[in-house]
Amino acid sequence: MSATAETAPKPPSEESNWSLEEIFEDIECRFIINAPDEDYESTNRIMFDIEAAQWFYIDHVVPKYNLPFMTLKQFTQKIFQHCPALREHKNVNEILTSWGLYKRQVPVRGAIMLNTEMDKIILVKNIGGTTWSFPGGKVNRNESDVSCAVREVMEETNYDLTASISEQSYLEAIVGQKPYKYFLATGISENHDFRPLTKGEIDLIQWFPLNDIPPFTELQRSKKAEKYFFIVERFGAKIRRWVQQKKQLQQKRGKTRKPKASTKVLSYSSPDNLPENGISIDFGKQNTFESPFSGFQFNRELLMEPFGGFLCD
């Protein structure tokens, strides 16, 4: 569906004087009316556009116009009531329930970010939430796993992982029906300016000692602790094994790596400096060993004497 002259909003001359009605017309034109036709094939698809519109409303509209915060349910109800293309759908609660079930199956991609020593890890916590997790989020349509991870990490932490991750280095798990895939990245600076670039999503970004994340020992384990690290719990043991193997490999490489042998340089005297009756080979002081032939000279006349000396003429 595309915007037409009838559906496209006509913004007032002064933006600051926009009414809530006009603001929603602008949001609908940005995210709903101009959405691809395939998004209208199911309410589950159009709900992703509505979710993006709600983020825009929270990040940009609320602080600029001092408007009230809206939950996703409140915002969705407002959009379905206001947008002509969606008014035929009456039961918003059913739509939200169906979308919630569908959303649980959408793959999540992100990153497990470790410092140089690989003994600390970055975790994030959402606003209003209690659970710590890895930076990451849902894959957009036609988006690769790596691109999704890089985008989500940048949005949530202000860190560009483009040069830090490899497609071959990752951990996976399925929690419920949702597949999670996190790329492993090491050498992350602890002094980086970590901060969320999107508003209304991330509350805290924090380094955790690797030994302080689950799975916990029996002494550490509690229902409260498991609740705070629900997703991390599924990856903790795998991360520790991966770090251990990587450190062992680094140590092994350090032991087997031999220093390069010194290059032995032979310096030859130039033809201009040759003595009259001999050829001199000077191994020089650059050599790492003392040659028994140092200063040795060939006497051509003596060598050629048995032949009558005719080769010396």
C-alpha positions in Angstrom: 0.0 0.0 0.0 1.3 3.4 -0.9 0.4 6.9 0.3 -2.0 9.0 -1.7 -2.8 12.7 -1.7 -5.9 11.9 0.4 -4.0 9.8 3.1 -0.8 11.8 3.2 -0.8 14.3 6.1 -0.5 18.0 5.6 1.7 19.3 8.4 1.0 22.7 9.8 3.4 25.5 9.2 4.7 25.4 12.8 5.7 21.9 14.0 5.6 22.9 17.6 1.9 23.5 17.3 1.0 20.1 16.0 -1.9 18.4 17.7 -1.9 14.8 18.9 -4.1 14.0 15.9 -1.7 15.5 13.4 1.3 13.8 15.1 -0.4 10.4 14.7 -1.1 11.2 11.0 2.6 11.9 10.5 3.6 8.7 12.3 1.1 6.6 10.3 2.4 8.0 7.1 6.1 7.3 8.1 5.5 3.7 9.3 2.1 2.3 8.4 0.6 3.8 5.2 3.9 3.6 3.3 4.7 0.1 4.5 5.4 -2.6 1.9 2.3 -4.4 0.5 3.5 -7.7 2.0 3.3 -6.2 5.5 -0.5 -6.1 5.1 -0.7 -9.8 4.3 -1.0 -10.5 8.1 -1.5 -8.5 11.3 1.7 -10.1 12.6 3.7 -8.4 10.0 2.1 -5.0 10.4 2.6 -5.2 14.1 6.4 -5.0 13.6 5.8 -1.6 11.8 3.6 -0.5 14.7 6.3 -1.5 17.2 8.9 0.6 15.2 6.4 3.5 15.2 6.0 3.2 19.0 9.8 3.4 19.4 9.8 6.5 17.3 7.0 8.0 19.4 8.9 7.3 22.6 12.4 8.4 21.4 11.4 11.5 19.5 7.8 12.6 19.9 7.3 12.3 23.6 10.3 14.5 24.7 9.8 17.0 21.9 6.1 17.7 22.5 5.9 16.7 26.2 3.3 14.0 25.4 2.4 11.1 27.6 4.2 7.7 27.5 2.2 5.0 25.8 2.7 1.2 26.3 2.7 -0.9 23.2 -0.9 -1.9 23.8 -2.1 1.6 24.3 -0.2 2.8 21.2 -1.5 -0.1 19.1 -5.1 0.6 20.1 -4.6 4.3 19.1 -3.1 3.4 15.7 -5.9 0.8 14.9 -8.5 3.4 15.8 -6.9 6.2 13.9 -5.5 4.7 10.8 -8.1 4.2 8.0 -6.2 1.2 6.6 -6.5 -0.7 9.9 -9.9 0.2 11.2 -11.5 -3.0 9.9 -9.6 -4.9 12.7 -11.7 -4.6 15.8 -10.2 -7.0 18.3 -6.8 -5.5 19.1 -6.2 -7.8 22.1 -6.4 -10.9 19.9 -4.0 -9.3 17.4 -1.5 -8.5 20.2 -1.8 -12.0 21.7 -1.2 -13.6 18.2 1.7 -11.3 17.6 3.2 -12.1 21.0 3.2 -15.8 20.1 4.6 -15.2 16.7 7.3 -12.9 18.0 8.6 -15.6 20.4 9.8 -17.5 17.3 11.6 -14.6 15.6 15.4 -15.3 15.8 17.5 -13.1 18.1 21.1 -12.2 17.2 23.6 -10.3 19.3 27.1 -10.6 20.7 29.0 -11.9 23.7 31.5 -9.2 24.3 34.6 -10.0 26.4 37.5 -7.8 27.4 41.1 -8.4 26.4 41.8 -10.8 29.3 38.5 -12.6 28.6 37.6 -12.5 32.3 34.8 -9.9 32.0 31.7 -9.7 29.9 29.3 -6.9 29.0 25.6 -7.3 29.9 22.6 -5.0 29.4 19.3 -4.5 31.2 16.1 -3.1 29.7 14.3 -0.2 31.2 11.7 -1.5 33.7 13.2 -5.0 33.5 15.1 -7.0 36.1 16.9 -9.5 33.8 20.4 -9.0 32.5 21.2 -10.2 29.0 23.7 -9.9 26.1 23.3 -7.0 23.7 21.1 -8.1 20.8 17.7 -8.2 19.3 15.4 -9.6 16.6 16.4 -10.0 13.0 14.8 -7.7 10.5 13.4 -9.0 7.3 16.2 -9.8 4.8 18.9 -9.0 7.4 21.9 -11.3 7.8 22.8 -12.6 11.3 26.1 -10.6 11.5 24.4 -7.4 10.3 21.7 -7.8 12.9 24.3 -8.4 15.7 26.3 -5.4 14.6 23.2 -3.1 14.4 21.8 -4.2 17.7 25.1 -3.9 19.6 25.6 -0.4 18.2 22.0 0.7 19.1 22.3 -0.7 22.6 25.9 0.0 23.6 27.4 2.5 21.1 30.1 -0.1 20.1 30.9 -0.9 16.5 31.6 -4.7 16.3 32.1 -4.7 12.5 35.9 -5.5 12.8 35.6 -7.6 15.9 33.4 -10.6 15.1 33.6 -13.5 12.7 30.7 -15.4 11.1 32.3 -18.7 12.2 32.6 -17.8 16.0 29.3 -18.0 17.7 27.1 -19.8 20.3 23.5 -20.9 19.8 20.6 -22.0 22.0 16.9 -22.4 21.6 14.9 -21.0 24.6 11.3 -21.9 24.4 10.7 -21.7 20.7 13.0 -18.7 20.1 16.4 -19.4 18.5 19.3 -17.3 20.0 22.6 -16.8 18.3 25.4 -14.7 19.8 28.7 -14.0 18.1 31.8 -14.0 20.3 34.0 -10.9 20.4 37.1 -10.4 22.4 39.5 -7.5 23.0 36.6 -5.1 23.9 38.0 -2.0 25.6 36.8 -1.5 29.2 37.3 2.3 28.7 34.8 2.6 25.8 32.0 5.1 26.1 29.2 2.5 26.5 25.7 4.1 26.2 22.5 3.3 24.4 21.8 5.2 21.2 18.0 4.4 21.3 15.8 5.9 24.0 13.4 4.0 26.1 15.0 0.6 25.8 18.3 0.1 27.7 18.6 1.2 31.3 22.0 -0.2 32.3 25.2 -1.4 30.6 27.7 -3.1 32.9 30.9 -5.2 33.0 30.4 -8.5 34.9 33.3 -10.8 36.0 32.9 -14.0 33.9 32.9 -16.0 37.1 29.9 -14.1 38.4 27.5 -15.1 35.6 25.5 -18.4 35.7 25.7 -21.3 35.8 26.3 -20.8 39.5 27.8 -23.2 42.0 25.3 -24.7 44.5 26.4 -22.0 47.0 25.6 -19.2 44.6 22.5 -20.7 43.1 19.1 -19.2 44.0 15.8 -18.7 42.2 16.3 -15.0 42.4 19.8 -15.1 40.8 18.5 -17.4 38.0 15.6 -14.9 37.4 18.1 -12.1 36.9 20.1 -14.0 34.3 17.5 -16.0 32.4 19.1 -16.0 28.9 22.7 -15.8 30.2 22.1 -19.0 32.2 21.7 -20.9 28.9 25.1 -19.7 27.7 27.3 -19.4 30.8 28.9 -22.9 30.7 29.5 -22.7 26.9 31.2 -19.3 27.2 33.5 -20.6 29.9 34.5 -23.6 27.9 35.1 -21.4 24.8 37.3 -19.0 26.8 39.2 -21.9 28.3 39.9 -23.5 24.9 40.9 -20.1 23.4 43.4 -19.4 26.2 44.8 -22.9 25.9 45.3 -22.4 22.2 47.0 -19.1 22.7 49.4 -20.7 25.3 50.1 -23.5 22.9 50.9 -21.2 20.1 53.1 -19.2 22.4 55.2 -22.3 23.4 55.5 -23.7 19.9 56.4 -20.4 18.2 60.2 -20.4 17.7 62.3 -17.3 17.3 63.5 -16.7 13.8 67.0 -17.8 13.0 69.5 -15.0 12.5 70.4 -14.4 8.9 74.0 -15.0 8.1 75.3 -12.2 6.0 78.4 -12.8 3.8 80.1 -9.7 2.6 82.2 -10.0 -0.5 84.9 -7.5 -1.4 84.2 -5.7 -4.6 86.2 -6.4 -7.8 87.8 -3.0 -7.5 89.5 -4.0 -4.2 90.9 -7.3 -5.3 94.6 -7.8 -4.8 96.7 -8.2 -7.8 97.5 -11.9 -7.4 94.5 -13.2 -5.6 90.7 -13.2 -5.0 89.7 -12.4 -1.5 86.6 -13.6 0.3 85.9 -11.6 3.5 83.1 -13.1 5.7 83.2 -9.8 7.7 82.2 -9.0 11.2 78.5 -9.2 10.5 78.7 -12.9 10.5 77.6 -14.7 13.7 80.4 -17.2 13.5 84.1 -16.9 13.0 85.0 -18.6 9.7 88.3 -20.6 9.4 88.5 -19.2 5.9 88.6 -15.6 7.0 91.2 -13.7 5.0 92.0 -16.7 2.8 93.5 -15.8 -0.6 93.9 -17.8 -3.8 97.3 -17.3 -5.5 96.6 -17.8 -9.2 100.2 -17.9 -10.3 101.1 -20.8 -7.9 97.9 -22.6 -8.8 98.6 -22.3 -12.5 102.3 -23.2 -12.4 101.8 -26.9 -13.2 100.1 -25.8 -16.4 103.0 -23.7 -17.6 101.4 -20.5 -16.5 99.7 -20.1 -19.8 96.3 -19.6 -18.2 97.6 -16.7 -16.2 98.5 -14.7 -19.3 
